[in-house]
Structures are given as C-alpha cells and as structure tokens.
Amino acid sequence: MSPRSAIAAVLTIAIAGVLVSCTTDVPPVAETPSATATAAPTTAPAPTPETLVVAPGARPPVFLDGDCERMLPLAVVEATLGRAAELDRAPEPEGYDVVAGAGGLSCLWWADNVDGLRVAVFTADSVSEVDLTTVDGWRADPACDWYCSVIIERDGYVVVTTVNGFDGADVAGSLHEEALRVAEQVAPVALANVAAGDSRWVRDRTGWSDVDCSSLAAKVGTSLGREFGGEDWGLYVDPPLTVGLIADDAARMWVCRFVDPSGHYIEAWGHAGAAWGFDASSTEAMPRPWIGRILEADMRNDGHVSEGWEMSDGINVVRLTGVPAELGLGAREVAAALATALTD
C-alpha cells in the first residue's frame, strides 16, 4: 500500500484502474557485485555478541541513518539502469513512516522522469509476519508490464527491488527479465552496505494491535448505542508497490470503516508499535491507557469535511479521519468508544 506529522499521511482510498504486473523470486545472485557495482563492501562485520530488543512502542534502528546513498550509491543505480538518475525520495527524519515502523529503509530513484527503481531493505525478523509470496496479490498477470518486484531473502535481511516499465526504456526482453537483471546488480550492493553498518535487532510485539473490523465495529456501536457494521478498507490509487504492502503488513496497519444502516461511516486507521511517532504534547485524557487530541478539520476522500482524532496507548496509534455530522456524534465521543473497544 506507499506511504508518511504524527502518523504518515495516508493515501487516498479508491481504485484507479487495473494493475498489471508480477512479483518473482530471483535465483541466488552472486555474492560479489558486478564490475559496475564496486561501491559495496565485500565483507560483513563480525556478529555483535547481543541482539538488541526494540520495545513494543519504540522506533526501530534506522539502517545507515536513513542515508540512501550509503545503501546504494547513485553511480551504481545509473550504471545498472544505463541512464542518468536522481534520488527522488528518502525517509523523513521526523514523524512516523510506515516503512521505518516496519524496520526498513526504502529509497526511490527517478530516471527519464519516472520512478525507475525502488530498493528497500528490511530485517527478516521485522517482516516475519508477512507472507512474502502472496503479499502483492494484486499483481497476478505474469506479463509484468507496469512494474515488477523481486524479493530476495538472505543473511537475516529481505531486499525488495522494483522496476517500472516506461516509454523509451532500452529494455532487452520483458520487464520481468529486466527486473531480474536489475536485482542481480543492486541487491547484493544494498545488502552488503546495510549489513556492514547494522547491529542486529528484533522487535518486541507485546501489546501490538491485531484488529478485526467487524468485531471492533460491534463494540464501538454497543458503546455508543448505535448499530455499525465493520468493513476492512485501504485500497490505493497509485500502484500498491510491493515495498509498501510489505511494510503495511509488517507494521500491522489496519483500516476499518464503521458503517451505519444509512450508509454513513466512520473511518479509523491504525498502526501497531507506532507510539514513537506520536506527538504526546497537548493531549487529552481518555479511557486508560489512551491519550489523544482533536485534529484540524480536513477533507476525507468522499468529500466529507470534519474534525478527526488521533490517539495512542503508548504502543499503538489510531487516527479517526472525521465523524459525519449526520451521525450526531462528536469526534471525542467516538474516540473514547474506540479506545474502550480496543482495550477490552
């Protein structure tokens, strides 16, 4: 799902068209990068004697301090793609980012005015709850003519490379073959650089939210004396690139709509283990252990404008994106009911 302020801005919910592409696993690649990829260290440091355990609501360590150039030098990207490129996107230093919440580093390079290459590295532990073979189920057509991702698992890490098809690209063969070729060039470089600068760590997921929207809606409705049905939500307009979907699952991101019989709905977004990105200043007391605050009025994807609410229990973070006036409920009232339902 791509992604990123206390919680990252969520993408507009809608379906813009049919996605045509594929995911594939690459065969074992050479341990030593090719001659065009000379920037990677050839050896990894000795293992640290202890593994850091990251507290449930704490931020995981950031690979290489979030420096994309250290993970994959621009010269390697350009040599691999065979054209000029520029780094378009690197992690924000502040605020919650779902990729960072999932324990990863994701970088995007543009070439010929399109997002030509995305490379992300996660620890294997941080994505251990994700089925990597099915996570990007939208991309069912093996033609892979929009974007194609390759997932490599090795030495306690998961490397994801994604290439896009674009006009004028000098690609020999299919985009699928190009994706494999690119992965063979850049994945060992990224892996070696991250491993050289990384100390081992694992996540403590105690207290992480694990939500069933139907059950949650029923509890919220009971607390408010209303009838709500629960719906899973969260479809993206832009391509649901593999990196974002892996991060969403690893961070247990959830989106629920609580829909009343007339069709009016309340939407809630949650991120497990995201308390490190929550601004705890100027908050109000809520049903313990939650604290929260009103959000400025904003427009929801359906055109509805109202105040929302953001709250944290010290481990997880949840945001309401507005309560329709037609429901006759205030954001504080709904947030308190939701906090109670999530704690029960």
C-alpha positions in Angstrom: 0.0 0.0 0.0 3.0 3.6 -0.4 3.4 5.8 2.0 4.1 9.2 5.5 3.2 14.8 11.5 2.4 12.2 13.9 1.3 9.4 11.6 2.2 9.4 7.9 -0.3 10.9 5.6 -2.4 8.0 4.2 -3.0 7.7 0.5 -6.4 8.5 -0.9 -8.7 5.5 -1.0 -10.1 4.5 -4.4 -9.4 2.2 -7.3 -7.9 4.0 -10.3 -7.6 1.1 -12.7 -6.4 -2.5 -13.3 -2.9 -3.3 -12.1 -0.9 -5.5 -14.5 2.4 -6.8 -13.2 4.1 -9.5 -11.2 6.3 -10.5 -8.3 9.0 -13.0 -8.6 11.8 -14.5 -6.5 15.2 -14.2 -8.0 17.6 -17.1 -8.2 20.6 -16.9 -5.9 22.7 -13.9 -7.0 26.5 -13.6 -7.0 27.8 -12.7 -3.6 30.2 -10.2 -5.2 28.6 -7.3 -7.2 29.5 -6.9 -10.9 32.2 -4.6 -12.1 29.7 -1.7 -12.4 28.8 -2.1 -8.7 32.0 -1.6 -6.9 30.8 0.6 -4.1 29.7 -2.2 -1.8 31.9 -3.7 1.0 33.0 -7.2 0.2 32.8 -8.5 3.8 30.4 -8.0 6.7 31.5 -7.3 10.2 31.6 -10.0 12.9 28.3 -10.6 14.6 27.6 -8.5 17.7 27.5 -10.5 20.9 24.0 -9.4 21.8 20.8 -8.7 19.8 19.0 -5.5 20.7 15.4 -6.0 21.6 13.3 -3.0 20.4 10.5 -2.1 22.9 6.9 -2.5 21.5 6.3 1.2 21.0 9.9 2.3 20.3 11.3 3.2 16.9 13.5 0.5 15.3 17.0 1.5 14.4 17.3 3.2 11.1 19.6 1.5 8.6 22.6 3.7 7.8 20.9 6.7 9.4 18.4 6.7 6.5 21.2 7.6 4.0 20.1 6.1 0.6 23.5 7.0 -1.0 25.2 4.8 1.6 22.8 1.9 0.9 23.0 2.2 -2.9 25.3 4.8 -4.5 23.9 6.8 -7.4 26.7 5.6 -9.6 25.6 2.0 -9.1 22.0 2.9 -9.9 23.0 4.7 -13.1 25.3 2.0 -14.2 22.6 -0.6 -13.7 19.8 1.3 -15.4 22.1 2.5 -18.2 20.9 6.1 -17.9 21.1 9.2 -15.7 19.1 9.0 -12.5 18.4 11.1 -9.4 17.4 10.2 -5.8 13.8 11.2 -5.5 12.7 10.0 -2.1 14.4 9.1 1.1 12.9 8.6 4.6 11.7 11.7 6.5 13.9 12.3 9.6 11.0 13.0 11.8 7.5 11.6 12.3 6.0 8.2 11.7 6.8 6.4 8.5 5.3 3.0 7.9 8.5 1.6 6.3 10.5 2.8 9.3 7.8 1.4 11.5 8.3 -2.0 9.8 12.1 -1.7 10.4 13.1 -0.9 6.9 14.8 1.6 4.6 13.2 2.4 1.3 14.7 4.6 -1.4 13.4 5.7 -4.8 15.3 6.8 -7.9 13.9 8.6 -10.9 15.1 8.0 -14.5 13.6 9.6 -17.6 11.1 11.4 -15.5 9.6 8.2 -14.0 10.2 6.3 -10.8 12.6 3.9 -12.4 14.0 2.0 -9.4 12.9 1.4 -5.8 15.1 -0.6 -3.4 14.1 -1.4 0.2 15.8 -3.5 2.9 14.1 -4.9 6.0 15.3 -7.2 8.7 13.9 -10.7 8.3 12.5 -10.5 11.8 10.7 -7.3 11.2 8.7 -8.9 8.2 8.4 -12.3 9.8 4.6 -12.0 10.0 4.3 -11.2 6.2 3.8 -13.9 3.6 6.2 -12.6 1.0 4.9 -14.9 -1.6 1.3 -13.5 -1.6 1.7 -10.0 -0.1 1.3 -8.3 -3.5 -1.7 -10.3 -4.7 -3.0 -7.5 -6.9 -0.3 -8.2 -9.5 -1.5 -11.5 -10.9 -0.6 -11.1 -14.6 2.9 -12.6 -15.4 3.2 -10.1 -18.3 4.5 -7.7 -15.6 4.2 -4.8 -17.9 3.6 -2.0 -15.4 6.0 -2.7 -12.5 7.8 -5.8 -11.4 9.3 -6.6 -8.0 12.0 -9.1 -6.9 12.3 -10.3 -3.3 15.5 -11.7 -2.0 15.8 -13.2 1.5 19.4 -13.7 2.7 21.5 -13.5 5.8 18.7 -12.2 8.1 17.6 -9.5 5.6 14.9 -9.1 2.9 15.8 -6.9 -0.1 13.0 -5.8 -2.4 13.8 -4.2 -5.8 11.1 -2.8 -8.0 11.4 -1.5 -11.6 8.7 0.2 -13.7 8.1 0.0 -17.4 8.3 3.3 -19.2 8.4 4.7 -22.7 11.7 4.8 -24.4 13.4 2.4 -21.9 16.1 0.3 -23.5 15.0 -3.0 -22.1 16.2 -6.2 -23.7 13.4 -8.7 -23.3 10.5 -8.4 -20.9 10.2 -6.2 -17.9 10.3 -9.4 -15.8 13.7 -10.2 -17.3 14.8 -6.6 -16.6 13.6 -6.8 -13.0 15.8 -10.0 -12.5 18.8 -8.3 -14.1 18.5 -5.2 -12.0 18.0 -7.2 -8.8 21.2 -9.2 -9.6 23.1 -6.0 -9.9 21.8 -3.8 -7.0 20.5 -6.2 -4.3 24.0 -7.5 -3.3 25.2 -4.0 -3.0 22.4 -2.8 -0.8 22.6 -5.9 1.3 26.3 -5.7 1.9 26.2 -2.0 2.7 23.3 -2.4 5.2 24.9 -5.4 6.8 28.2 -3.6 7.2 26.6 -0.7 9.1 23.9 -2.6 11.0 23.8 -4.1 14.5 21.3 -6.9 14.9 17.9 -6.2 16.5 14.4 -7.8 16.8 11.0 -6.3 17.7 9.1 -7.0 20.9 5.5 -7.1 19.6 3.8 -7.3 23.0 0.7 -5.2 23.0 0.6 -4.7 19.3 -2.9 -4.2 18.0 -4.4 -7.0 15.9 -7.8 -5.8 14.7 -10.9 -7.5 13.3 -13.1 -4.7 11.8 -16.4 -6.5 12.3 -15.8 -7.2 15.9 -14.4 -3.7 16.6 -17.4 -2.1 14.9 -19.8 -4.1 17.0 -18.0 -3.0 20.2 -17.9 0.7 19.2 -21.6 0.5 18.3 -22.6 -1.0 21.6 -20.6 1.7 23.5 -22.3 4.4 21.5 -25.8 2.8 21.5 -25.7 2.6 17.7 -25.6 -0.1 15.0 -22.4 -0.3 13.0 -21.2 -2.8 10.5 -17.4 -3.2 10.1 -15.5 -3.2 6.8 -11.8 -3.6 6.0 -10.6 -0.8 3.8 -7.5 0.7 2.4 -7.2 0.4 -1.4 -4.7 2.7 -3.1 -5.0 4.8 -6.1 -1.3 4.5 -7.0 0.3 1.2 -7.7 0.4 -0.8 -4.5 4.1 -1.3 -4.9 5.5 -4.4 -3.1 7.5 -2.4 -0.6 4.5 -0.5 0.7 2.4 -3.7 1.1 5.2 -5.5 2.9 5.6 -2.5 5.3 1.8 -2.2 5.9 1.6 -5.9 6.8 4.7 -5.9 8.9 3.5 -2.8 10.8 0.1 -4.3 11.2 -1.5 -1.3 9.6 -5.3 -1.6 9.5 -8.1 0.5 8.2 -11.7 0.0 9.4 -14.9 1.6 8.4 -17.8 1.6 10.8 -20.9 1.9 8.7 -24.4 2.7 10.0 -27.6 1.4 8.3 -28.0 4.7 6.3 -24.5 4.3 4.8 -22.7 7.0 6.8 -19.4 5.8 8.0 -16.6 6.5 10.5 -13.1 5.6 9.3 -10.2 4.6 11.6 -6.6 4.0 10.7 -4.2 2.1 13.0 -0.5 1.4 13.2 0.9 -1.1 15.6 4.0 -0.2 17.5 3.9 3.4 16.2 3.9 5.3 19.5 7.4 6.6 18.8 5.8 8.7 16.0 3.0 10.2 18.2 3.3 13.7 19.4 2.2 13.4 23.1 2.0 17.2 23.7 -1.3 19.0 24.1 -3.2 15.7 24.5 -6.4 15.0 26.5 -7.1 12.2 28.9 -9.1 9.3 27.5 -10.1 5.8 28.8 -6.8 4.5 30.1 -4.2 3.8 28.8 -5.1 6.0 25.8 -4.4 9.7 25.4 -5.4 11.8 22.3 -6.3 15.1 20.8 -8.6 16.6 18.2 -7.3 17.1 14.7 -8.0 20.0 12.5 -10.9 19.7 10.1 -9.8 18.0 6.9 -11.5 16.6 3.8 -12.0 12.9 3.6 -11.8 11.1 0.2 -15.6 11.1 0.0 -15.6 14.9 0.3 -16.8 15.0 3.9 -15.1 17.7 6.0 -14.9 17.5 9.8 -12.6 17.2 12.7 -10.7 14.0 13.3 -9.0 12.4 16.3 -5.6 10.9 17.0 -4.7 8.8 19.9 -2.1 6.4 21.4 -1.9 3.8 24.2 1.8 4.1 24.4 2.3 1.3 21.9 -0.1 1.7 19.1 -1.5 4.8 17.3 -5.0 5.2 15.8 -6.5 8.1 13.8 -10.1 8.8 13.1 -10.5 10.7 9.8 -13.7 12.5 10.6 -17.2 11.8 12.0 -20.1 12.8 9.7 -22.4 15.4 11.2 -25.3 13.2 10.1 -24.4 10.7 12.8 -24.9 13.3 15.6 -21.7 12.1 17.3 -18.6 14.1 18.2 -15.0 13.0 17.5 -14.2 12.9 21.2 -17.2 10.7 21.9 -16.4 8.3 19.1 -12.7 8.2 20.0 -13.5 7.3 23.6 -15.7 4.5 22.5 -13.0 3.2 20.1 -10.3 3.4 22.8 -12.5 1.4 25.1 -13.2 -1.2 22.4 -9.5 -1.5 21.6 -8.6 -2.1 25.2 -11.3 -4.7 26.0 
